[in-house]
Amino acid sequence: MQRAAVLFFRGRAQASGAPPGRAGRAVRPARPLVGSPPRLRSQRAARRRMRSEVLRLCHPMRLCFSLPFAAAPYRALSGWQAAGGQAARKITENARKSLASLKREHPRLEPTLAIIQARNVPLVQEINKNFAEEVGLRVIRICLPEGSSKDEIVSEILRLNEDPNVQGLALDLPESLYSSKILNAVKPEKDVDGLSDVNLGRLVRGEDSDYLVSPTAGAVMELLEDLDGKRVLLVGINGALGSSLQCLLQRRGAITASCHWKSPGLQSKLHHVDVVIAGSPKPESVPVSWLKPGTTIINCSSDLLSEKHNYGQKNSNTTENAVCSLAVAIRMQNMVKNTERWIHSQQLRKWDLHCLKLQPLSPVPSDIEISRAQSPKAVDVLAKEIGLLTDEIEIYGQTKAKVRLSLLERLKDQPDGKYVLVAGITPTPLGEGKSTVTIGLVQALTAHLKINSFACLRQPSQGPTFGVKGGAAGGGYAQVIPMEEFNLHLTGDIHAITAANNLLAAAIDARILHENTQSDKALYNRLVPVVKGVRGFSSIQLARLRRLGINKTDPETLTEEEISRFVRLDIDPSTITWQRVVDTNDRFLRKITIGQANTEKGFVRQAQFDIAVASEIMAILALTTSLEDMKERLGKIVVANDKKGEPVTAEDLGVTGALAVLMKDAIKPTLMQTLEGTPVFVHAGPFANIAHGNSSILADKIALKLVGEKGFVVTEAGFGADIGMEKFFNIKCRASGLVPSVVVLVATVRALKMHGGGPSVSAGAPLKKEYTEENLQLVADGCCNLQKQIQIAQLFGVPVVVALNVFKTDSPAEVDLVCKIAKQSGAFDAVPCNHWSDGGRGAVKLAQAVEKAANQKSSFKYLYSLELPIAEKIKTIAQKVYGAQDIELSPAAQSQIDRYTRQGFGKLPICMAKTHLSLSHQPEKKGVPTGFILPISDVRASIGAGFIYPLVGTMSTMPGLPTRPCFYDIDLDPVTEEVKGLF
């Protein structure tokens, strides 16, 4: 920051006599304002005296001005002292009060000013520190070596720009380093010295509420009064400070000009001005006589308080010090203003979303052709449009970004928007299009009705992508783009889950091996080794000791019995439930034998692989509410029982921290966009038939804050309402505490025809005429499944809007019939939708119906109490949701229920693992089966995720590849690197 010194010159004629009003009193002869150095016995002693005096003067509550006037009248001197001191005190006190008020409203507020220094001036550092303490600001100093390059300084500036804990950034550099490159590297919102081009532009344009006055310029203006019509010459001042001063002076009515000390005609210019503001000391070649009597001179040199500066005559107090204090006071005032702006920026911002235009074609091209035809916005642009801060996103390429969880803290006081769930009728091979409806609905809400909305989707597994189902980005003109990035690796979350899952699996088998082959003493010495002569427990080992009731922290004090209890988990291999995973459909991994190498010393057991999205860690990711909560859930994972029948957890294995490290980025939702440029979160992807089938709670919570109170968040539940929706309400809503506003139930005419008794459908074969020709009776018969799903939603007290995905083979009579039956069955509304062919425009009526339904009074309730026994909760779901007559527990299932109840897990919700192709346990039973007994073959527990999952009949957790998988059609163009064949 440049600093100013004010000197007032009255001229030689007056200096030779007594000042007015002081007749007969001797006056010290005039001394030069700037120029030849005084003769001092010791410059070092002078600097010590100067520092002591400046620190006295620069205390914010004791500011005064002792100015070295050239034979100036004493009255004039005391007037300047009073004005300057009063101004600095007032600025400091106002800044202190303003900040105190902000802190009362925001108790955890700790505004931080970072000052980058590339010169060693302890005095300046002390002044900044004193003022900051008085105002209540935190100051951190980044001390770079003297002689640091511009690139090194810019690198430090860029680092601080991205530090969310720093609200203001100032520079304390040698004069030669105040370049445009450095000044403009500072983010305008952190520029407390007001020297960036953005700030100067606002100042010049007169945007009063948006700019900050340079502290040096502000100090000069505070000390100058009555400038109207005065001539002001700026000598040796250019760049940002010169621009600021010229603009401020002209606003006060001054006539300004600028030049250098060596400019031609300088004598004439100096003689005809009233005020001289100098950017460097006056050279000796410029005599004082060039200044006319009464000229005010202000020195804005940036080196005034440098150790190298010659401070003037002995026993004189320089003006520079006091004005430096005034400038620092203004800097702190600017910092408080910046803090106010920062607080405002942390609050919800109005969306400034620029939607992308669609030009739908007929016939509708393939999904990937549509996706490629649209140019998505850069993800950082999208993030800014919806109110995300730059430090809240981590960009992956051009079109994806992770969103940090800190946003939830920033917007914690922001009311949530409306919460909409998209579910469907019982699925058929013909497809219902829930993802397409989800995307079409948000495109209609945001791009066409101008209502903030967010879609929250699951990340698709690569198993179905390369297997039989294909992609899951929506379809037609209602999809997430780029669809190939959505459907493939995305940001690596599933890979992180795979790594964490398999690390835990490896830990289990390794622990069994080591316990089987080592003594207690050997195990203890390896688990708690001596490192550099010291043996100590890790934090996770101390936690295990506490769980065992051993309240000791010194490894040398454990008894032999305590050592044995500590080192032996005694895992019963027959009870291991934790399997390895891979994100590929591979039927030959459904049962494997591990440990066959000689190095495993005969420890052989049967195991299996599951699909990665079936991992409990995926369910944990989807249900967690914070990083701390995720770590706690990971530690609670039960992987097996010990030989006494007690659960063995990931925490017992000592792997919890490592799992959390592998998952630390996966916990952040991924931001993408729809074809019309509206925002989408993609996060987590548990299957709905073998897990709870919903995207993450964190994505929903962040989106609900971002859309604002009148906005909508639309999320999707897997498979039919009997599967995904039931788990959404009973598991996800319990974990999140969120209350849904509306259920959108998706159906198609041809899927209803299959439920009405239509012929079976084979993948790739042409549809039979029942599905391509009008058949009202078949439609009416199939609507029983739609009616049942509406009734299931009504069990939870949530209004239902039916979205009928229209195909070109549907007749108007068939469409009208479905809508009529849906309304008669209790749906709030039923709307035909054409978003697949028309984009958001084709779902506007659906969006309007959802908006109206969301304004209805909600009477949301859970289906069952967690206090019920496990078997009763299973029976409630079977009878009320599936329509079963009763349940039948196998001996194994009953044994597991008894065990989980005894272990304290009986009050967890239920996550049924059953076929998604029927309301019953038999996939071929379409429509609404009744009178059946639901067989429960086994019961397992995902304690970390927080639910018990009964297996209905035979359920595979590893899909297989069909005869002709999707990968036959997937290819890569080696020239353009474009992916082909995804759909």
Secondary structure as GFF3:
##gff-version 3
##sequence-region A 1 983
A	DSSP	beta_strand	5	8	.	.	.	ID=ss1
A	DSSP	alpha_helix	12	15	.	.	.	ID=ss2
A	DSSP	alpha_helix	43	57	.	.	.	ID=ss3
A	DSSP	alpha_helix	74	105	.	.	.	ID=ss4
A	DSSP	beta_strand	112	117	.	.	.	ID=ss5
A	DSSP	alpha_helix	122	135	.	.	.	ID=ss6
A	DSSP	beta_strand	138	143	.	.	.	ID=ss7
A	DSSP	alpha_helix	150	161	.	.	.	ID=ss8
A	DSSP	beta_strand	168	172	.	.	.	ID=ss9
A	DSSP	three_ten_helix	175	177	.	.	.	ID=ss10
A	DSSP	alpha_helix	180	183	.	.	.	ID=ss11
A	DSSP	three_ten_helix	188	190	.	.	.	ID=ss12
A	DSSP	alpha_helix	197	205	.	.	.	ID=ss13
A	DSSP	alpha_helix	215	223	.	.	.	ID=ss14
A	DSSP	beta_strand	231	235	.	.	.	ID=ss15
A	DSSP	alpha_helix	239	251	.	.	.	ID=ss16
A	DSSP	beta_strand	255	259	.	.	.	ID=ss17
A	DSSP	alpha_helix	266	271	.	.	.	ID=ss18
A	DSSP	beta_strand	275	278	.	.	.	ID=ss19
A	DSSP	three_ten_helix	288	290	.	.	.	ID=ss20
A	DSSP	beta_strand	296	299	.	.	.	ID=ss21
A	DSSP	alpha_helix	319	346	.	.	.	ID=ss22
A	DSSP	alpha_helix	367	373	.	.	.	ID=ss23
A	DSSP	alpha_helix	379	385	.	.	.	ID=ss24
A	DSSP	three_ten_helix	390	392	.	.	.	ID=ss25
A	DSSP	beta_strand	393	396	.	.	.	ID=ss26
A	DSSP	beta_strand	400	403	.	.	.	ID=ss27
A	DSSP	alpha_helix	406	410	.	.	.	ID=ss28
A	DSSP	beta_strand	418	424	.	.	.	ID=ss29
A	DSSP	alpha_helix	434	443	.	.	.	ID=ss30
A	DSSP	pi_helix	444	448	.	.	.	ID=ss31
A	DSSP	beta_strand	453	457	.	.	.	ID=ss32
A	DSSP	alpha_helix	462	466	.	.	.	ID=ss33
A	DSSP	beta_strand	474	475	.	.	.	ID=ss34
A	DSSP	beta_strand	478	481	.	.	.	ID=ss35
A	DSSP	alpha_helix	483	487	.	.	.	ID=ss36
A	DSSP	alpha_helix	493	517	.	.	.	ID=ss37
A	DSSP	alpha_helix	520	527	.	.	.	ID=ss38
A	DSSP	beta_strand	530	531	.	.	.	ID=ss39
A	DSSP	beta_strand	534	535	.	.	.	ID=ss40
A	DSSP	alpha_helix	539	547	.	.	.	ID=ss41
A	DSSP	three_ten_helix	555	557	.	.	.	ID=ss42
A	DSSP	alpha_helix	560	567	.	.	.	ID=ss43
A	DSSP	three_ten_helix	573	575	.	.	.	ID=ss44
A	DSSP	beta_strand	580	582	.	.	.	ID=ss45
A	DSSP	three_ten_helix	587	589	.	.	.	ID=ss46
A	DSSP	beta_strand	592	594	.	.	.	ID=ss47
A	DSSP	three_ten_helix	598	600	.	.	.	ID=ss48
A	DSSP	beta_strand	605	607	.	.	.	ID=ss49
A	DSSP	beta_strand	609	611	.	.	.	ID=ss50
A	DSSP	three_ten_helix	612	614	.	.	.	ID=ss51
A	DSSP	alpha_helix	616	623	.	.	.	ID=ss52
A	DSSP	alpha_helix	627	636	.	.	.	ID=ss53
A	DSSP	beta_strand	638	641	.	.	.	ID=ss54
A	DSSP	beta_strand	647	649	.	.	.	ID=ss55
A	DSSP	alpha_helix	650	653	.	.	.	ID=ss56
A	DSSP	alpha_helix	656	663	.	.	.	ID=ss57
A	DSSP	beta_strand	670	674	.	.	.	ID=ss58
A	DSSP	beta_strand	679	682	.	.	.	ID=ss59
A	DSSP	alpha_helix	697	707	.	.	.	ID=ss60
A	DSSP	beta_strand	712	716	.	.	.	ID=ss61
A	DSSP	pi_helix	721	725	.	.	.	ID=ss62
A	DSSP	alpha_helix	726	727	.	.	.	ID=ss63
A	DSSP	pi_helix	728	732	.	.	.	ID=ss64
A	DSSP	alpha_helix	733	736	.	.	.	ID=ss65
A	DSSP	beta_strand	742	748	.	.	.	ID=ss66
A	DSSP	alpha_helix	749	755	.	.	.	ID=ss67
A	DSSP	alpha_helix	769	772	.	.	.	ID=ss68
A	DSSP	alpha_helix	776	794	.	.	.	ID=ss69
A	DSSP	beta_strand	800	805	.	.	.	ID=ss70
A	DSSP	alpha_helix	812	824	.	.	.	ID=ss71
A	DSSP	beta_strand	829	833	.	.	.	ID=ss72
A	DSSP	alpha_helix	835	838	.	.	.	ID=ss73
A	DSSP	three_ten_helix	839	843	.	.	.	ID=ss74
A	DSSP	alpha_helix	844	854	.	.	.	ID=ss75
A	DSSP	alpha_helix	870	877	.	.	.	ID=ss76
A	DSSP	pi_helix	878	882	.	.	.	ID=ss77
A	DSSP	beta_strand	886	889	.	.	.	ID=ss78
A	DSSP	alpha_helix	891	902	.	.	.	ID=ss79
A	DSSP	beta_strand	933	942	.	.	.	ID=ss80
A	DSSP	beta_strand	947	952	.	.	.	ID=ss81
A	DSSP	three_ten_helix	966	969	.	.	.	ID=ss82
A	DSSP	beta_strand	971	972	.	.	.	ID=ss83
A	DSSP	beta_strand	979	980	.	.	.	ID=ss84
###
